[in-house]
């Protein structure tokens, strides 16, 4: 049975009317994604949330990394903070596509959100995106007072490839040992370039993020090394041999997501490594379901779980 036929009715009604995003024509796919997000996230800026653009010095020889800051208007500093990494298979998206979600988190959780404008593949292959994320996280940590945030209440998070980059960022932060973060929020993260799990073989529906799209995206990001043993764990965190000492994690994924198996495997490995971890799997839902149908009941559950996880992690960080 096609995965599409197993979707929650609220999701099915939306997905069947969503344009197919074909990564074999990347310029066209980027335009199609813009139209999809403008359709589902079209809203004027939230007047209760302030926003401003900043640049962080690049790490090593990398260029400056741009990011957008969101904070509740008239909030009292210092605020807890979330470094947010947008998704898009490392090849799609644009700086403003996640603005509505960042505004919502800033408003509803009462925190600052810093959304990273990472460099896209294939124009900029690994490690460009992860180095951009690292540069922003480090700069926010080191300039917390200037930004009006608490460096001890710093969380990293992202969705899809942004979730994968967040997991990779947690590894990089642990290994470089220049600063620490309190938590990692991984929303249906893109973790494994191997594409050998049952769910990665099962999802082929063109309307969904599917096996073909995933293979194209990984090759764009890591080149011809995709699927080989030479891929870095900072590109594909599933490759990491040791997960001990990572920041506590929350993983939110979906039953019918291409990534569900690699997400479950990673969750088990985190637990086995002694990393505090919470896992949610949303039934009859597909990859990116909360973006396609933000008002669906299952999407509202994800938002509630996401915000609750952030609040609890910020609270724990404030007393540690």
Beta strands, then each sheet from edge to edge (+ up, - down):
strand 1: 49-56
strand 2: 65-72
strand 3: 79-85
strand 4: 112-117
strand 5: 149-159
strand 6: 183-187
strand 7: 249-254
strand 8: 277-282
sheet 1: 1+ 2- 4+ 3+ 5+ 6+ 7+ 8+
end
